């Protein structure tokens, strides 16, 4: 079963490697401070062995591997949609709760808010997931 390496910070897992120029724009958006000075405590994990997998399938496999026992409340996945769709939405996966909520997508500039609030337990995953418009992307509150 696929595993995410142990990381000291919340992982951002890159599984698409076809668009390096786009990734060079996305990663700085994730790690740069917000207007309020908040930083995402994230670590890049590049999983080239998962490049052929659909991100949703990959995320569901991870969820089964970590039923409420992974050290971080969430992980972010940069897949083919991240690289090819306007706004570069990342997949956000709930690995912390026993009754995990459906994954959703977010813009790179909202990773800071999601990671900070979930890591500090200021908010729950469902609060973000339920704020996403149908078929849409979380862009903040």
DSSP file (Angstrom, degrees, kcal/mol; ACC not computed):
  #  RESIDUE AA STRUCTURE BP1 BP2  ACC     N-H-->O    O-->H-N    N-H-->O    O-->H-N    TCO  KAPPA ALPHA  PHI   PSI    X-CA   Y-CA   Z-CA
    1    1 A X              0   0    0      0, 0.0     2,-0.1     0, 0.0    61,-0.0   0.000 360.0 360.0 360.0 139.3    0.0    0.0    0.0
    2    2 A X        -     0   0    0     56,-0.0     2,-0.3     1,-0.0    63,-0.1  -0.343 360.0-167.2 -64.7 138.8    1.3    3.5   -0.9
    3    3 A X        -     0   0    0     -2,-0.1     2,-0.5    62,-0.0    59,-0.1  -0.935  19.9-130.0-127.0 150.6    2.7    5.5    2.0
    4    4 A X        -     0   0    0     -2,-0.3     3,-0.1    58,-0.1    43,-0.0  -0.849  38.9-108.0 -94.1 134.5    3.6    9.2    2.4
    5    5 A X        -     0   0    0     -2,-0.5     2,-0.2     1,-0.1     6,-0.1  -0.269  40.1 -96.4 -59.5 147.7    7.1    9.7    3.8
    6    6 A X        -     0   0    0      2,-0.0     2,-0.3    64,-0.0    -1,-0.1  -0.490  51.6-175.8 -63.4 130.4    7.2   10.9    7.4
    7    7 A X        -     0   0    0     -2,-0.2     4,-0.1     1,-0.1    64,-0.0  -0.938  35.0-137.9-128.8 151.9    7.6   14.6    7.3
    8    8 A X  S    S+     0   0    0     -2,-0.3     2,-0.2     2,-0.1    -1,-0.1   0.765  93.7  39.9 -78.5 -24.0    8.1   17.2   10.0
    9    9 A X  S    S-     0   0    0      1,-0.1    33,-0.2    -3,-0.0    34,-0.1  -0.746 108.9 -74.0-118.0 167.1    5.7   19.6    8.2
   10   10 A X  E     -a   42   0A   0     31,-1.8    33,-2.5    -2,-0.2     2,-0.2  -0.407  59.7-118.6 -60.6 129.6    2.4   19.0    6.4
   11   11 A X  E     -a   43   0A   0     63,-0.3    65,-2.3    31,-0.2     2,-0.6  -0.498  20.9-163.5 -79.7 139.8    3.3   17.4    3.0
   12   12 A X  E     -ab  44  76A   0     31,-2.7    33,-2.6    -2,-0.2     2,-0.6  -0.976  23.3-156.4-110.5 109.3    2.5   18.9   -0.4
   13   13 A X  E     -ab  45  77A   0     63,-3.5    65,-3.0    -2,-0.6     2,-0.6  -0.790   5.8-156.7 -98.2 118.9    2.9   15.9   -2.6
   14   14 A X  E     +ab  46  78A   0     31,-2.8    33,-2.4    -2,-0.6    65,-0.2  -0.835  23.6 161.9 -94.1 121.0    3.7   16.6   -6.3
   15   15 A X        +     0   0    0     63,-3.0     2,-0.5    -2,-0.6    64,-0.2   0.354  57.2  72.9-119.0   3.1    2.6   13.7   -8.5
   16   16 A X        +     0   0    0     62,-1.0     3,-0.1    63,-0.2    -1,-0.1  -0.980  45.8 169.1-119.9 129.2    2.7   15.5  -11.9
   17   17 A X        +     0   0    0     -2,-0.5     3,-0.3     1,-0.1    -1,-0.1   0.133  51.8  94.5-124.9  19.0    6.0   16.3  -13.5
   18   18 A X  S    S+     0   0    0      1,-0.2     2,-0.3     2,-0.1     3,-0.1   0.643  83.4  48.2 -87.9 -15.0    5.0   17.4  -17.0
   19   19 A X     >  +     0   0    0      1,-0.1     4,-2.2    -3,-0.1     3,-0.3  -0.598  55.8 161.1-128.6  71.2    4.8   21.2  -16.4
   20   20 A X  H  > S+     0   0    0     -2,-0.3     4,-2.1    -3,-0.3    -1,-0.1   0.848  76.3  57.5 -61.7 -34.9    7.9   22.4  -14.6
   21   21 A X  H  4 S+     0   0    0      2,-0.2     4,-0.5     1,-0.2    -1,-0.2   0.902 108.9  45.4 -65.0 -39.6    7.3   26.0  -15.6
   22   22 A X  H >> S+     0   0    0     -3,-0.3     4,-2.1     1,-0.2     3,-1.5   0.919 110.7  53.6 -67.7 -42.6    3.8   26.0  -14.1
   23   23 A X  H 3X S+     0   0    0     -4,-2.2     4,-2.5     1,-0.3     5,-0.3   0.861 100.4  61.5 -60.5 -34.5    5.2   24.4  -10.9
   24   24 A X  H 3< S+     0   0    0     -4,-2.1     4,-0.4     1,-0.2    -1,-0.3   0.708 110.9  40.7 -65.2 -18.6    7.8   27.1  -10.7
   25   25 A X  H <> S+     0   0    0     -3,-1.5     4,-0.9    -4,-0.5    -2,-0.2   0.778 115.5  49.9 -93.3 -34.9    4.9   29.5  -10.3
   26   26 A X  H >X S+     0   0    0     -4,-2.1     4,-1.6     2,-0.2     3,-0.5   0.942 104.0  55.3 -71.7 -49.5    2.7   27.4   -8.0
   27   27 A X  H 3X S+     0   0    0     -4,-2.5     4,-2.1     1,-0.3     3,-0.4   0.897 106.0  50.6 -57.0 -46.1    5.3   26.4   -5.3
   28   28 A X  H 3> S+     0   0    0     -4,-0.4     4,-1.4    -5,-0.3    -1,-0.3   0.848 107.4  55.8 -61.3 -30.9    6.2   30.0   -4.5
   29   29 A X  H << S+     0   0    0     -4,-0.9    -1,-0.2    -3,-0.5    -2,-0.2   0.864 109.2  47.4 -65.5 -35.2    2.5   30.9   -4.1
   30   30 A X  H  < S+     0   0    0     -4,-1.6    10,-0.4    -3,-0.4    -2,-0.2   0.896 119.0  37.1 -71.9 -41.7    2.2   28.1   -1.5
   31   31 A X  H  < S+     0   0    0     -4,-2.1     2,-0.2     8,-0.1    -2,-0.2   0.539  94.1  96.2 -96.0  -6.0    5.3   29.0    0.5
   32   32 A X  S  < S-     0   0    0     -4,-1.4     8,-0.2    -5,-0.2    80,-0.1  -0.548  83.1 -99.1 -83.0 152.2    5.1   32.8    0.4
   33   33 A X        -     0   0    0     -2,-0.2     6,-0.2     6,-0.1    -1,-0.1  -0.299  34.6-117.9 -68.3 151.9    3.5   34.6    3.3
   34   34 A X    >   -     0   0    0      4,-2.2     3,-1.8     1,-0.1    -1,-0.1  -0.191  40.0 -90.7 -74.2 177.0   -0.1   35.9    3.0
   35   35 A X  T 3  S+     0   0    0      1,-0.3    -1,-0.1     2,-0.1    -2,-0.1   0.804 132.3  52.2 -59.9 -27.9   -0.9   39.6    3.2
   36   36 A X  T 3  S-     0   0    0      2,-0.1    -1,-0.3     0, 0.0    -3,-0.0   0.396 123.8-105.8 -89.1   2.2   -1.3   39.1    7.0
   37   37 A X    <   +     0   0    0     -3,-1.8     2,-0.3     1,-0.3    -2,-0.1   0.574  68.2 148.7  88.5   9.8    2.2   37.4    7.2
   38   38 A X        -     0   0    0     -6,-0.0    -4,-2.2     1,-0.0     2,-0.3  -0.597  28.6-159.6 -81.5 138.8    1.0   33.8    7.6
   39   39 A X        -     0   0    0     -2,-0.3     2,-0.5    -6,-0.2    -6,-0.1  -0.876  18.9-120.3-113.8 147.9    3.2   31.0    6.3
   40   40 A X        -     0   0    0    -10,-0.4     2,-1.7    -2,-0.3    72,-0.1  -0.770  16.9-141.3 -84.8 127.9    2.2   27.5    5.4
   41   41 A X        +     0   0    0     -2,-0.5   -31,-1.8    71,-0.2     2,-0.3  -0.632  53.7 140.1 -86.9  79.3    4.2   25.0    7.4
   42   42 A X  E     -a   10   0A   0     -2,-1.7     2,-0.4   -33,-0.2   -31,-0.2  -0.840  42.1-152.2-126.4 158.9    4.5   22.6    4.5
   43   43 A X  E     -a   11   0A   0    -33,-2.5   -31,-2.7    -2,-0.3     2,-0.4  -0.998  23.3-121.7-132.4 133.8    7.2   20.3    3.0
   44   44 A X  E     -a   12   0A   0     -2,-0.4     2,-0.5   -33,-0.2   -31,-0.2  -0.604  26.1-175.6 -78.0 130.2    7.5   19.3   -0.6
   45   45 A X  E     -a   13   0A   0    -33,-2.6   -31,-2.8    -2,-0.4     2,-0.7  -0.995  10.3-157.0-123.4 121.3    7.4   15.6   -1.3
   46   46 A X  E     -a   14   0A   0     -2,-0.5     2,-0.7   -33,-0.2   -31,-0.2  -0.892   8.7-174.1-103.6 117.4    7.9   14.6   -4.9
   47   47 A X    >   +     0   0    0    -33,-2.4     3,-1.3    -2,-0.7     4,-0.2  -0.772  11.9 169.8-113.5  85.2    6.5   11.1   -5.7
   48   48 A X  G >  S+     0   0    0     -2,-0.7     3,-1.1     1,-0.3     4,-0.2   0.743  75.8  65.8 -68.0 -22.3    7.5   10.3   -9.3
   49   49 A X  G 3  S+     0   0    0      1,-0.2     3,-0.3    -3,-0.1    -1,-0.3   0.710 100.8  50.9 -71.7 -18.1    6.2    6.7   -8.8
   50   50 A X  G X  S+     0   0    0     -3,-1.3     3,-2.3     1,-0.2    -1,-0.2   0.392  77.7 104.8 -95.9   2.7    2.7    8.1   -8.4
   51   51 A X  T <  S+     0   0    0     -3,-1.1    -1,-0.2     1,-0.3    -2,-0.1   0.773  79.2  50.9 -58.3 -28.4    2.9   10.1  -11.7
   52   52 A X  T 3  S+     0   0    0     -3,-0.3    -1,-0.3    -4,-0.2     2,-0.3   0.508  95.1  95.3 -87.1  -3.5    0.7    7.7  -13.6
   53   53 A X  S <  S-     0   0    0     -3,-2.3     2,-0.3   -38,-0.2    -3,-0.0  -0.614  80.1-115.5 -92.1 147.2   -2.1    7.7  -10.9
   54   54 A X     >  -     0   0    0     -2,-0.3     4,-2.6     1,-0.1     5,-0.2  -0.607  28.4-128.4 -70.6 136.8   -5.2    9.8  -10.8
   55   55 A X  H  > S+     0   0    0     -2,-0.3     4,-2.9     1,-0.2     5,-0.2   0.858 106.3  52.6 -62.4 -37.1   -4.9   12.1   -7.8
   56   56 A X  H  > S+     0   0    0      2,-0.2     4,-2.5     1,-0.2    -1,-0.2   0.938 112.1  45.4 -65.0 -44.9   -8.3   11.1   -6.4
   57   57 A X  H  > S+     0   0    0      1,-0.2     4,-2.2     2,-0.2    -2,-0.2   0.916 113.8  50.6 -61.3 -43.1   -7.4    7.4   -6.5
   58   58 A X  H  X S+     0   0    0     -4,-2.6     4,-2.0     1,-0.2    -2,-0.2   0.915 111.3  48.1 -60.4 -45.1   -4.1    8.2   -5.0
   59   59 A X  H  X S+     0   0    0     -4,-2.9     4,-2.5     1,-0.2    -2,-0.2   0.896 110.5  50.6 -65.7 -40.9   -5.7   10.2   -2.2
   60   60 A X  H  X S+     0   0    0     -4,-2.5     4,-1.9     2,-0.2    -1,-0.2   0.882 108.5  52.7 -65.8 -37.0   -8.2    7.5   -1.4
   61   61 A X  H  X S+     0   0    0     -4,-2.2     4,-1.6     2,-0.2    -1,-0.2   0.916 110.7  48.0 -62.1 -42.7   -5.4    4.9   -1.2
   62   62 A X  H  X S+     0   0    0     -4,-2.0     4,-1.8     1,-0.2    -2,-0.2   0.908 106.9  56.0 -63.8 -41.8   -3.6    7.2    1.3
   63   63 A X  H  < S+     0   0    0     -4,-2.5    -1,-0.2     1,-0.2    -2,-0.2   0.897 108.4  47.9 -59.2 -40.0   -6.8    7.6    3.3
   64   64 A X  H >< S+     0   0    0     -4,-1.9     3,-0.5     1,-0.2    -1,-0.2   0.833 110.3  53.0 -68.1 -32.1   -7.1    3.8    3.7
   65   65 A X  H 3< S+     0   0    0     -4,-1.6     2,-0.2     1,-0.2    -2,-0.2   0.784 117.7  36.1 -73.3 -26.7   -3.4    3.6    4.6
   66   66 A X  T 3<  -     0   0    0     -4,-1.8     2,-2.3    -3,-0.2     4,-0.5  -0.547  69.8-178.6-126.7  65.6   -3.8    6.2    7.4
   67   67 A X  S <  S-     0   0    0     -3,-0.5    31,-0.1     1,-0.3    29,-0.1  -0.418  81.4 -42.5 -70.5  81.8   -7.2    5.8    9.1
   68   68 A X  S    S+     0   0    0     -2,-2.3    -1,-0.3    27,-0.8    30,-0.2   0.597 124.8  93.6  77.6  11.6   -6.9    8.6   11.5
   69   69 A X        +     0   0    0     26,-0.2     2,-0.1    28,-0.1    -2,-0.1   0.411  46.5 115.0-119.3   2.6   -3.3    7.9   12.5
   70   70 A X        -     0   0    0     25,-0.7    -4,-0.0    -4,-0.5    25,-0.0  -0.476  69.9-124.5 -74.1 147.4   -1.2   10.1   10.2
   71   71 A X  S    S+     0   0    0     -2,-0.1     2,-0.3   -64,-0.0    -1,-0.1   0.632  91.2  58.2 -70.1 -15.2    0.8   12.8   12.1
   72   72 A X  S    S-     0   0    0      1,-0.1    23,-0.1   -63,-0.1    -2,-0.1  -0.886  77.0-134.9-117.0 149.1   -0.7   15.7   10.1
   73   73 A X  S    S+     0   0    0     -2,-0.3    23,-1.1    42,-0.1    22,-0.9   0.668  83.9   7.2 -74.9 -14.7   -4.3   16.6    9.7
   74   74 A X  E     - C   0  94A   0     20,-0.2   -63,-0.3    21,-0.2     2,-0.3  -0.976  57.0-155.2-157.3 159.9   -4.2   17.2    6.0
   75   75 A X  E     - C   0  93A   0     18,-1.7    18,-2.9    -2,-0.3     2,-0.4  -0.981  14.8-138.5-142.1 157.7   -2.0   16.8    2.9
   76   76 A X  E     -bC  12  92A   0    -65,-2.3   -63,-3.5    -2,-0.3     2,-0.5  -0.899  11.8-154.1-115.8 141.6   -2.1   18.6   -0.4
   77   77 A X  E     -bC  13  91A   0     14,-2.6    14,-2.5    -2,-0.4     2,-0.8  -0.971   5.6-158.0-122.9 125.7   -1.6   17.0   -3.8
   78   78 A X  E     +b   14   0A   0    -65,-3.0   -63,-3.0    -2,-0.5   -62,-1.0  -0.898  35.1 155.8 -99.3 109.0   -0.2   18.7   -6.9
   79   79 A X     >  -     0   0    0     -2,-0.8     4,-1.6    10,-0.3     3,-0.2  -0.382  60.3 -68.3-120.7-165.1   -1.5   16.7   -9.8
   80   80 A X  H  > S+     0   0    0      1,-0.2     4,-1.5     2,-0.2     5,-0.2   0.848 130.8  54.3 -62.5 -34.5   -2.3   17.1  -13.5
   81   81 A X  H  > S+     0   0    0      1,-0.2     4,-2.3     2,-0.2     8,-0.3   0.882 104.6  55.2 -66.3 -36.1   -5.2   19.4  -12.8
   82   82 A X  H  4 S+     0   0    0      1,-0.2    -1,-0.2    -3,-0.2    -2,-0.2   0.901 113.7  41.2 -59.0 -40.3   -2.9   21.6  -10.7
   83   83 A X  H  < S+     0   0    0     -4,-1.6    -1,-0.2     1,-0.1    -2,-0.2   0.721 125.1  32.3 -82.5 -21.8   -0.6   22.0  -13.6
   84   84 A X  H  < S+     0   0    0     -4,-1.5     2,-0.3    -5,-0.2    -2,-0.2   0.618  98.5  80.8-115.5 -14.5   -3.2   22.4  -16.4
   85   85 A X  S >< S-     0   0    0     -4,-2.3     3,-2.2    -5,-0.2     4,-0.1  -0.736  86.8 -96.9-100.5 144.2   -6.3   24.2  -14.9
   86   86 A X  T 3  S+     0   0    0     -2,-0.3     3,-0.4     1,-0.3    -1,-0.1  -0.263 112.6  23.1 -52.7 140.6   -6.6   27.9  -14.4
   87   87 A X  T 3  S-     0   0    0      1,-0.2    21,-0.6    -3,-0.0    -1,-0.3   0.367 107.3-112.8  76.7  -1.0   -5.8   28.9  -10.8
   88   88 A X    <   -     0   0    0     -3,-2.2    20,-0.2    -7,-0.2    -6,-0.2   0.891  39.7-153.5  47.2  58.4   -3.7   25.7  -10.3
   89   89 A X        -     0   0    0     -3,-0.4   -10,-0.3    -8,-0.3     2,-0.3  -0.428   3.1-149.3 -70.0 131.4   -6.0   24.0   -7.8
   90   90 A X  E     - D   0 106A   0     16,-2.9    16,-2.1    -2,-0.2     2,-0.4  -0.691  20.1-113.7 -92.8 150.4   -4.4   21.5   -5.4
   91   91 A X  E     -CD  77 105A   0    -14,-2.5   -14,-2.6    -2,-0.3     2,-0.5  -0.711  26.6-152.1 -82.0 133.7   -6.2   18.5   -4.0
   92   92 A X  E     -CD  76 104A   0     12,-3.6    12,-1.5    -2,-0.4     2,-0.5  -0.947  12.3-165.3-111.8 122.1   -6.8   18.8   -0.3
   93   93 A X  E     -C   75   0A   0    -18,-2.9   -18,-1.7    -2,-0.5     2,-0.7  -0.925  15.3-141.7-117.6 128.3   -7.0   15.4    1.5
   94   94 A X  E     +C   74   0A   0      7,-0.5   -20,-0.2    -2,-0.5   -21,-0.1  -0.783  33.9 155.8 -86.4 112.1   -8.3   14.8    5.0
   95   95 A X        +     0   0    0    -22,-0.9   -27,-0.8    -2,-0.7   -25,-0.7   0.410  59.8  68.4-112.3  -2.2   -6.1   12.1    6.7
   96   96 A X  S    S+     0   0    0    -23,-1.1     2,-0.2   -28,-0.1   -22,-0.1   0.869  82.3  70.1 -91.3 -39.1   -6.7   13.0   10.3
   97   97 A X  S    S-     0   0    0    -24,-0.3     3,-0.5     1,-0.1   -29,-0.3  -0.535  71.8-133.5 -90.0 148.3  -10.3   12.2   11.1
   98   98 A X  S    S+     0   0    0      1,-0.3     2,-1.1    -2,-0.2    -1,-0.1   0.924 108.8  44.9 -60.8 -45.6  -11.8    8.7   11.4
   99   99 A X  S    S-     0   0    0    -31,-0.0    -1,-0.3   -32,-0.0    -2,-0.1  -0.646  94.1-158.8 -99.0  75.3  -14.8    9.8    9.3
  100  100 A X        -     0   0    0     -2,-1.1     2,-0.2    -3,-0.5     3,-0.1  -0.203   8.0-130.9 -60.1 142.6  -12.8   11.6    6.6
  101  101 A X        -     0   0    0      1,-0.1    -7,-0.5     0, 0.0    -1,-0.1  -0.542  38.0 -79.2 -89.7 158.7  -14.6   14.2    4.6
  102  102 A X        -     0   0    0     -2,-0.2    -1,-0.1     1,-0.1   -10,-0.0  -0.243  51.7-107.4 -58.8 144.2  -14.5   14.3    0.8
  103  103 A X        -     0   0    0     -3,-0.1     2,-0.3   -47,-0.1   -10,-0.2  -0.262  40.1-173.7 -64.2 158.0  -11.4   15.8   -0.7
  104  104 A X  E     -D   92   0A   0    -12,-1.5   -12,-3.6   -14,-0.0     2,-0.3  -0.881  20.9-108.3-144.1 176.8  -11.7   19.2   -2.3
  105  105 A X  E     -D   91   0A   0     31,-0.5    33,-3.3    -2,-0.3     2,-0.3  -0.841  29.0-176.8-113.5 150.4   -9.5   21.6   -4.3
  106  106 A X  E     -De  90 138A   0    -16,-2.1   -16,-2.9    -2,-0.3    33,-0.2  -0.957  30.1-104.9-140.0 158.3   -8.0   24.9   -3.2
  107  107 A X    >   -     0   0    0     31,-1.8     3,-1.8    -2,-0.3     4,-0.4  -0.471  37.8-111.1 -76.2 156.5   -5.9   27.6   -4.8
  108  108 A X  G >  S+     0   0    0    -21,-0.6     3,-0.9     1,-0.3     4,-0.4   0.823 116.7  59.9 -57.9 -31.0   -2.2   27.8   -3.9
  109  109 A X  G 3  S+     0   0    0      1,-0.2     4,-0.3     2,-0.1    -1,-0.3   0.555 100.8  55.1 -77.5  -6.5   -2.7   31.0   -2.0
  110  110 A X  G <> S+     0   0    0     -3,-1.8     4,-2.3    28,-0.2    -1,-0.2   0.472  80.8  88.1-102.0  -2.9   -5.2   29.3    0.4
  111  111 A X  H <> S+     0   0    0     -3,-0.9     4,-3.0    -4,-0.4     5,-0.3   0.901  85.5  56.5 -58.4 -40.5   -2.9   26.5    1.5
  112  112 A X  H  > S+     0   0    0     -4,-0.4     4,-2.6     1,-0.2     5,-0.3   0.938 109.4  43.9 -57.7 -49.5   -1.6   28.8    4.3
  113  113 A X  H  > S+     0   0    0     -4,-0.3     4,-2.3     2,-0.2     5,-0.3   0.923 116.9  45.5 -63.3 -46.1   -5.0   29.3    5.7
  114  114 A X  H  X S+     0   0    0     -4,-2.3     4,-2.4     2,-0.2     5,-0.3   0.961 116.8  43.6 -63.7 -51.9   -6.0   25.7    5.5
  115  115 A X  H  X S+     0   0    0     -4,-3.0     4,-2.7    -5,-0.2     5,-0.3   0.937 115.5  47.9 -61.0 -48.1   -2.8   24.3    6.9
  116  116 A X  H  X S+     0   0    0     -4,-2.6     4,-1.9    -5,-0.3     6,-0.3   0.940 114.9  44.1 -59.9 -49.3   -2.5   26.8    9.7
  117  117 A X  H  <>S+     0   0    0     -4,-2.3     5,-2.1    -5,-0.3     6,-1.4   0.869 117.7  43.8 -68.0 -37.3   -6.1   26.4   10.9
  118  118 A X  H ><5S+     0   0    0     -4,-2.4     3,-0.8    -5,-0.3    -1,-0.2   0.906 113.2  50.7 -74.0 -40.7   -6.1   22.6   10.7
  119  119 A X  H 3<5S+     0   0    0     -4,-2.7    -2,-0.2    -5,-0.3    -1,-0.2   0.854 116.1  41.7 -65.4 -33.8   -2.7   22.2   12.3
  120  120 A X  T 3<5S-     0   0    0     -4,-1.9    -1,-0.2    -5,-0.3    -2,-0.2   0.457 109.5-124.1 -90.0  -1.6   -3.7   24.5   15.2
  121  121 A X  T < 5S+     0   0    0     -3,-0.8    -3,-0.2    -4,-0.3    -4,-0.1   0.793  71.6 132.4  59.7  30.9   -7.1   22.9   15.5
  122  122 A X  S   <S+     0   0    0     -5,-2.1     2,-0.3    -6,-0.3    -4,-0.2   0.790  77.2  13.2 -74.3 -29.3   -8.7   26.3   15.0
  123  123 A X  S    S-     0   0    0     -6,-1.4     2,-0.3    -9,-0.1    -2,-0.2  -0.912  78.5-119.1-140.7 164.5  -11.1   24.8   12.4
  124  124 A X    >>  -     0   0    0     -2,-0.3     3,-1.0     1,-0.1     4,-0.9  -0.734  28.9-112.7-105.2 158.0  -12.1   21.4   11.2
  125  125 A X  H >> S+     0   0    0     -2,-0.3     4,-2.6     1,-0.3     3,-0.9   0.888 114.7  60.5 -54.6 -42.8  -11.6   20.0    7.7
  126  126 A X  H 3> S+     0   0    0      1,-0.3     4,-2.9     2,-0.2    -1,-0.3   0.808  95.3  62.4 -60.5 -29.0  -15.4   19.9    7.1
  127  127 A X  H <4 S+     0   0    0     -3,-1.0    -1,-0.3     2,-0.2     4,-0.3   0.872 111.0  38.5 -65.2 -35.4  -15.6   23.7    7.6
  128  128 A X  H X< S+     0   0    0     -4,-0.9     3,-1.3    -3,-0.9     4,-0.3   0.927 116.0  51.6 -75.1 -47.5  -13.3   24.2    4.6
  129  129 A X  H >< S+     0   0    0     -4,-2.6     3,-1.1     1,-0.3    -2,-0.2   0.879 109.4  50.0 -59.2 -39.8  -14.9   21.4    2.6
  130  130 A X  T 3< S+     0   0    0     -4,-2.9    -1,-0.3     1,-0.2    -2,-0.2   0.594 102.9  62.5 -76.3  -9.2  -18.4   22.8    3.1
  131  131 A X  T <  S+     0   0    0     -3,-1.3     2,-0.5    -4,-0.3    -1,-0.2   0.438  79.7 101.8 -93.2  -0.9  -17.3   26.2    2.0
  132  132 A X  S <  S-     0   0    0     -3,-1.1     6,-0.1    -4,-0.3     3,-0.1  -0.710  78.1-121.4 -84.9 128.5  -16.4   25.1   -1.5
  133  133 A X    >   -     0   0    0     -2,-0.5     3,-2.8     4,-0.3    -2,-0.1  -0.375  49.8 -75.5 -64.1 150.4  -19.0   26.0   -4.1
  134  134 A X  T 3  S-     0   0    0      1,-0.3    -1,-0.1     2,-0.0     3,-0.1  -0.193 118.2  -2.8 -50.5 127.7  -20.4   22.9   -5.9
  135  135 A X  T 3  S+     0   0    0      1,-0.2    -1,-0.3    -3,-0.1    -2,-0.1   0.654 119.3 112.3  66.1  14.7  -17.8   21.6   -8.4
  136  136 A X    <   -     0   0    0     -3,-2.8   -31,-0.5   -31,-0.0     2,-0.4  -0.122  67.6-100.3-109.0-159.2  -15.6   24.5   -7.4
  137  137 A X        -     0   0    0     -3,-0.1     2,-0.4   -33,-0.1    -4,-0.3  -0.979  32.9-111.9-130.1 135.4  -12.4   25.5   -5.7
  138  138 A X  B     +e  106   0A   0    -33,-3.3   -31,-1.8    -2,-0.4   -28,-0.2  -0.559  38.1 169.0 -68.5 124.9  -11.8   26.8   -2.2
  139  139 A X        -     0   0    0      1,-0.5     2,-0.2    -2,-0.4    -1,-0.1   0.225  54.6 -83.5-120.5   9.4  -10.7   30.4   -2.6
  140  140 A X              0   0    0      1,-0.1    -1,-0.5   -12,-0.1   -30,-0.1  -0.437 360.0 360.0 110.3 173.2  -11.0   31.5    1.0
  141  141 A X              0   0    0     -2,-0.2    -1,-0.1    -3,-0.1    -3,-0.0   0.430 360.0 360.0 -92.7 360.0  -13.7   32.8    3.2
